[in-house]
Amino acid sequence: MDLYLNSYGSFIHQKDGMFEIEVDGKKTMVAPAKVQSIIMSTSIRLTTDVIKLAVDNNIDVVLLDEFGDPYGRFWHSKFGSTAFIRRRQLEIFESDEGLSFAVEWIVNKITNHIEHLKELEYKRHAKAELIESEIAHIQKYIEKLASVSGTLDEKRNTIMAYEGNAAKHYYGILSHLIPDPFKFDGRSSQPAKDEFNCMLNYTFGVLYGKVEKAVVIAGLDPFVGILHTDNYNKKSFVFDFIENFRHHAVSCVFSLFSKKMVNKNYFDTIKNGLSLNKEGKKILLQHFSDKLNKTIHYDGRNIVLADTILHDAHKVANRLIDKKGE
């Protein structure tokens, strides 16, 4: 499981080879064998013994800011593999073949948009015609992507424009379908302008931490991207690869709103937007954790949903290795 700590002033330390967590005066012991990650919001206290225990048990400790974005982490210094995969990553991603990776991942993202809308269409017969119309619009961008050719430098902006236009249709229909008090006007980042984006941004932050971990474990370089250009201290590849999994976060957040499990008290007003408070984080993290820990049938076997991220990261690494000698 993932261990989430988001209550102000919570304290975690090591005791008798276990994690002891104190929240509001209540203490809980958790065995390292049961923990995959420790994810902490701001204002949490911990001892260095916790870091040592986590590292010894291959548990990464992720630090989130107030918007849910990871700003630091502790994990084993031996994660990853030899430099061979990273050299191949540089070699292939900077070649014309990088274009095929980029198109594939954006097509995956848009296809997941469509699948989500089809699920919603099945449950909302009164809105079926409207949803079907938006699906048709979104489908056109998959067709456009299929015809993209040339170099990555030439087509990078084109690919991202197709992705952005498809996303506008997708989020537009989601806004139309959620309860009236929470309708929103497109995507907004940090800070979010509305409740839906506030929850979604926080969930993306949690997901980002999991994708980064999978990328490093698979031996890939998180800084060598394809679509997202290289900038100082920017983990461009993580931003690329996460596109395959964003739909898990979106469907989770949309489900909370559609089931009327969200109220205005979960949000605090800040300068230029909203932030998610303790109560909001609690319900969101529980819901997202339940989703990620659900067992699904994937690639011919039953695995936990969260493990598909690492599974797919290894697929990318293996594809790069298989190009040796060509």
C-alpha positions as CSV (number, residue, x, y, z in Angstrom):
1,M,0.0,0.0,0.0
2,D,0.9,3.7,-0.2
3,L,1.2,5.5,3.1
4,Y,-0.3,9.0,2.8
5,L,0.4,11.6,5.5
6,N,-1.4,14.9,5.0
7,S,-2.6,16.0,8.5
8,Y,-0.8,19.1,9.7
9,G,1.8,18.3,12.4
10,S,1.7,14.5,11.9
11,F,4.9,12.7,13.0
12,I,6.5,9.5,11.7
13,H,9.5,7.8,13.2
14,Q,11.0,4.3,13.3
15,K,10.3,2.0,16.3
16,D,11.4,-1.6,16.6
17,G,11.9,-1.9,12.8
18,M,8.4,-0.5,12.0
19,F,7.0,2.9,11.1
20,E,5.2,4.6,14.0
21,I,2.8,7.3,12.9
22,E,1.3,9.8,15.2
23,V,-1.7,11.8,14.0
24,D,-3.7,14.0,16.3
25,G,-2.4,12.1,19.3
26,K,-3.2,8.7,17.9
27,K,-0.3,6.3,17.2
28,T,-0.3,3.6,14.5
29,M,2.4,1.0,13.8
30,V,2.9,-0.1,10.2
31,A,5.3,-2.8,9.0
32,P,7.7,-1.8,6.1
33,A,6.6,-5.0,4.2
34,K,3.2,-3.5,3.8
35,V,4.4,-0.2,2.3
36,Q,5.3,0.7,-1.3
37,S,5.6,4.5,-0.9
38,I,5.4,7.1,1.8
39,I,3.7,10.2,0.4
40,M,3.8,13.3,2.6
41,S,2.2,16.8,2.3
42,T,3.7,19.9,3.8
43,S,4.1,20.3,7.6
44,I,4.8,16.6,8.4
45,R,7.7,15.7,10.8
46,L,9.9,12.7,10.3
47,T,13.2,11.3,11.6
48,T,16.2,10.2,9.5
49,D,15.6,6.7,10.9
50,V,12.4,6.7,8.8
51,I,14.4,7.5,5.7
52,K,16.9,4.7,6.5
53,L,14.2,2.2,7.1
54,A,12.4,3.2,3.9
55,V,15.6,3.0,1.8
56,D,16.5,-0.4,3.3
57,N,13.1,-1.7,2.2
58,N,13.0,-0.1,-1.3
59,I,10.3,2.3,-0.2
60,D,10.5,5.7,-1.7
61,V,9.5,8.8,0.3
62,V,7.8,11.4,-1.8
63,L,7.4,15.0,-0.6
64,L,4.4,17.0,-2.1
65,D,3.8,20.7,-2.1
66,E,0.4,22.3,-1.3
67,F,-0.8,21.6,-4.9
68,G,0.2,17.9,-4.9
69,D,3.3,18.4,-7.0
70,P,6.4,16.3,-5.9
71,Y,9.2,18.6,-5.0
72,G,11.6,16.0,-3.5
73,R,12.0,12.4,-2.7
74,F,14.3,9.9,-1.0
75,W,15.0,6.5,-2.5
76,H,17.7,3.9,-2.9
77,S,20.8,5.2,-4.7
78,K,21.0,2.0,-6.7
79,F,17.7,2.3,-8.5
80,G,17.8,1.9,-12.3
81,S,20.3,0.0,-14.4
82,T,23.4,0.4,-16.5
83,A,23.9,3.4,-18.7
84,F,23.2,1.3,-21.8
85,I,19.4,1.9,-21.7
86,R,19.9,5.6,-21.2
87,R,22.4,5.8,-24.1
88,R,19.8,4.1,-26.3
89,Q,17.1,6.4,-25.0
90,L,19.2,9.4,-26.1
91,E,20.0,7.8,-29.4
92,I,16.5,6.8,-30.4
93,F,14.5,9.6,-28.9
94,E,16.6,12.1,-30.8
95,S,16.2,10.2,-34.1
96,D,13.2,10.1,-36.4
97,E,11.9,7.1,-34.4
98,G,11.2,9.3,-31.5
99,L,8.3,10.6,-33.5
100,S,6.6,7.2,-33.4
101,F,7.0,7.0,-29.6
102,A,5.5,10.5,-29.3
103,V,2.5,9.8,-31.6
104,E,1.8,6.4,-29.9
105,W,1.6,7.9,-26.4
106,I,-0.6,10.8,-27.5
107,V,-2.9,8.4,-29.4
108,N,-3.1,6.3,-26.2
109,K,-4.1,9.4,-24.2
110,I,-6.8,10.4,-26.7
111,T,-8.0,6.8,-27.0
112,N,-8.4,6.7,-23.2
113,H,-10.4,9.9,-23.4
114,I,-12.8,8.2,-25.8
115,E,-13.1,5.1,-23.7
116,H,-13.9,7.1,-20.7
117,L,-16.6,9.0,-22.5
118,K,-18.1,5.8,-23.9
119,E,-18.4,4.5,-20.3
120,L,-20.2,7.8,-19.4
121,E,-22.4,7.5,-22.4
122,Y,-23.6,4.1,-21.4
123,K,-24.7,5.4,-18.0
124,R,-26.2,8.7,-19.2
125,H,-28.7,7.9,-21.9
126,A,-30.2,11.4,-21.9
127,K,-26.8,12.8,-22.8
128,A,-25.8,10.0,-25.3
129,E,-26.2,12.1,-28.4
130,L,-24.1,15.0,-27.1
131,I,-21.4,12.6,-25.8
132,E,-21.3,10.7,-29.1
133,S,-20.9,14.0,-31.0
134,E,-17.9,14.9,-28.9
135,I,-16.4,11.5,-29.3
136,A,-16.6,12.0,-33.1
137,H,-14.7,15.3,-32.8
138,I,-12.0,13.7,-30.6
139,Q,-11.7,10.7,-32.9
140,K,-10.6,13.0,-35.8
141,Y,-7.4,13.9,-33.9
142,I,-6.4,10.3,-33.8
143,E,-6.9,10.2,-37.5
144,K,-4.8,13.4,-37.9
145,L,-2.0,11.9,-35.7
146,A,-1.9,8.7,-37.9
147,S,-0.9,10.9,-40.9
148,V,1.9,12.8,-39.1
149,S,5.2,12.3,-40.8
150,G,8.6,14.1,-40.8
151,T,11.1,14.8,-38.1
152,L,10.2,15.2,-34.5
153,D,11.5,18.8,-34.4
154,E,9.2,19.6,-37.3
155,K,6.1,17.9,-35.9
156,R,6.4,18.4,-32.2
157,N,4.1,21.5,-32.1
158,T,1.6,19.8,-34.4
159,I,1.3,16.8,-32.2
160,M,0.9,18.8,-29.1
161,A,-1.7,21.0,-30.8
162,Y,-3.8,17.9,-31.8
163,E,-3.5,16.7,-28.2
164,G,-4.6,20.1,-26.8
165,N,-7.6,20.3,-29.1
166,A,-8.8,16.8,-28.3
167,A,-8.4,17.7,-24.6
168,K,-10.6,20.8,-25.0
169,H,-13.5,18.6,-26.3
170,Y,-12.9,16.0,-23.6
171,Y,-12.8,18.4,-20.6
172,G,-15.7,20.4,-22.1
173,I,-18.0,17.4,-22.0
174,L,-16.9,16.4,-18.6
175,S,-17.7,19.9,-17.3
176,H,-21.2,19.6,-18.9
177,L,-21.8,16.2,-17.1
178,I,-20.8,17.0,-13.5
179,P,-23.2,18.6,-11.0
180,D,-24.0,22.3,-11.6
181,P,-22.1,23.7,-8.6
182,F,-18.8,22.3,-9.9
183,K,-18.9,23.0,-13.7
184,F,-15.6,24.5,-14.9
185,D,-14.2,26.3,-17.8
186,G,-11.4,24.2,-19.2
187,R,-8.1,23.2,-17.6
188,S,-6.3,25.4,-15.1
189,S,-3.0,24.7,-13.5
190,Q,-1.4,26.0,-10.3
191,P,-3.3,27.4,-8.7
192,A,-6.5,25.9,-10.0
193,K,-9.4,28.2,-10.7
194,D,-12.1,25.7,-9.7
195,E,-12.8,22.7,-7.6
196,F,-12.5,20.1,-10.3
197,N,-9.1,21.3,-11.5
198,C,-8.0,21.6,-7.9
199,M,-8.6,18.0,-7.2
200,L,-7.3,16.9,-10.6
201,N,-4.0,18.8,-10.3
202,Y,-3.4,17.2,-6.9
203,T,-4.1,13.7,-8.3
204,F,-1.8,14.3,-11.2
205,G,0.9,15.2,-8.7
206,V,0.5,11.9,-6.9
207,L,0.5,10.1,-10.2
208,Y,3.6,12.0,-11.4
209,G,5.5,10.6,-8.4
210,K,4.5,7.0,-9.3
211,V,5.4,7.5,-13.0
212,E,8.8,8.9,-12.0
213,K,9.5,6.0,-9.8
214,A,8.6,3.5,-12.5
215,V,10.8,5.3,-15.0
216,V,13.9,5.2,-12.8
217,I,13.4,1.6,-11.7
218,A,13.1,0.6,-15.4
219,G,16.5,2.2,-16.0
220,L,15.2,5.1,-18.1
221,D,16.4,8.6,-17.8
222,P,13.6,10.9,-16.5
223,F,15.3,14.0,-18.0
224,V,15.5,12.8,-21.6
225,G,12.1,13.6,-23.2
226,I,10.6,13.5,-26.6
227,L,7.7,15.9,-26.8
228,H,8.5,17.9,-23.7
229,T,11.7,19.7,-24.6
230,D,14.8,19.5,-22.4
231,N,15.0,22.3,-19.8
232,Y,17.3,22.6,-16.8
233,N,16.1,20.4,-13.9
234,K,12.9,19.4,-15.8
235,K,12.1,15.7,-15.9
236,S,10.9,15.8,-19.5
237,F,10.5,12.1,-20.0
238,V,8.2,11.8,-17.0
239,F,5.9,14.4,-18.5
240,D,5.9,12.5,-21.8
241,F,5.3,9.0,-20.3
242,I,2.6,10.1,-17.8
243,E,0.3,10.8,-20.8
244,N,-0.4,7.1,-21.0
245,F,-1.8,7.1,-17.4
246,R,-3.5,10.5,-16.8
247,H,-6.9,8.9,-17.5
248,H,-6.7,7.0,-14.2
249,A,-6.6,10.3,-12.4
250,V,-9.3,12.0,-14.4
251,S,-11.8,9.1,-14.1
252,C,-11.1,9.0,-10.3
253,V,-11.8,12.7,-9.8
254,F,-14.8,12.7,-12.1
255,S,-16.3,9.8,-10.2
256,L,-16.0,11.7,-6.9
257,F,-17.9,14.6,-8.4
258,S,-20.5,12.6,-10.3
259,K,-21.3,10.6,-7.1
260,K,-21.7,13.9,-5.2
261,M,-18.9,13.0,-2.8
262,V,-17.3,16.4,-3.0
263,N,-18.4,19.6,-1.2
264,K,-17.2,23.2,-1.2
265,N,-15.7,22.7,2.3
266,Y,-12.9,20.6,0.9
267,F,-11.3,23.7,-0.6
268,D,-9.6,26.8,0.7
269,T,-9.5,30.1,-1.2
270,I,-6.0,31.3,-1.9
271,K,-4.6,34.0,-4.1
272,N,-5.8,33.6,-7.7
273,G,-7.4,30.2,-7.0
274,L,-8.2,27.3,-4.7
275,S,-6.2,24.7,-2.8
276,L,-7.3,21.3,-1.5
277,N,-7.5,21.1,2.3
278,K,-7.0,18.2,4.7
279,E,-10.5,16.9,4.4
280,G,-10.4,17.1,0.6
281,K,-7.0,15.4,0.4
282,K,-8.3,12.6,2.7
283,I,-11.2,11.6,0.5
284,L,-9.3,12.1,-2.7
285,L,-6.3,10.1,-1.7
286,Q,-8.4,7.2,-0.4
287,H,-10.4,7.1,-3.6
288,F,-7.4,7.2,-5.8
289,S,-5.5,4.6,-3.7
290,D,-8.5,2.3,-4.0
291,K,-8.5,2.7,-7.7
292,L,-4.7,2.1,-8.1
293,N,-4.9,-1.0,-5.9
294,K,-7.7,-2.6,-7.9
295,T,-6.7,-5.9,-9.6
296,I,-7.2,-5.8,-13.4
297,H,-6.5,-8.1,-16.3
298,Y,-3.7,-6.6,-18.3
299,D,-1.4,-8.1,-21.0
300,G,-2.7,-11.6,-20.3
301,R,-2.4,-11.6,-16.5
302,N,-4.0,-10.2,-13.4
303,I,-2.1,-7.4,-11.8
304,V,-2.7,-4.4,-9.6
305,L,-3.5,-1.3,-11.7
306,A,-0.6,0.7,-10.2
307,D,1.8,-2.0,-11.3
308,T,0.9,-1.4,-15.0
309,I,2.9,1.8,-14.9
310,L,6.1,-0.1,-14.1
311,H,5.1,-2.8,-16.5
312,D,4.9,-0.3,-19.3
313,A,8.1,1.4,-18.3
314,H,9.9,-1.9,-18.7
315,K,8.3,-2.3,-22.1
316,V,9.8,0.9,-23.2
317,A,13.2,0.0,-21.9
318,N,13.0,-3.4,-23.6
319,R,12.1,-1.8,-26.9
320,L,15.1,0.4,-26.7
321,I,17.4,-2.5,-25.9
322,D,15.9,-4.5,-28.8
323,K,17.1,-1.8,-31.2
324,K,20.7,-2.8,-30.6
325,G,22.6,-3.5,-33.7
326,E,19.9,-2.3,-36.1
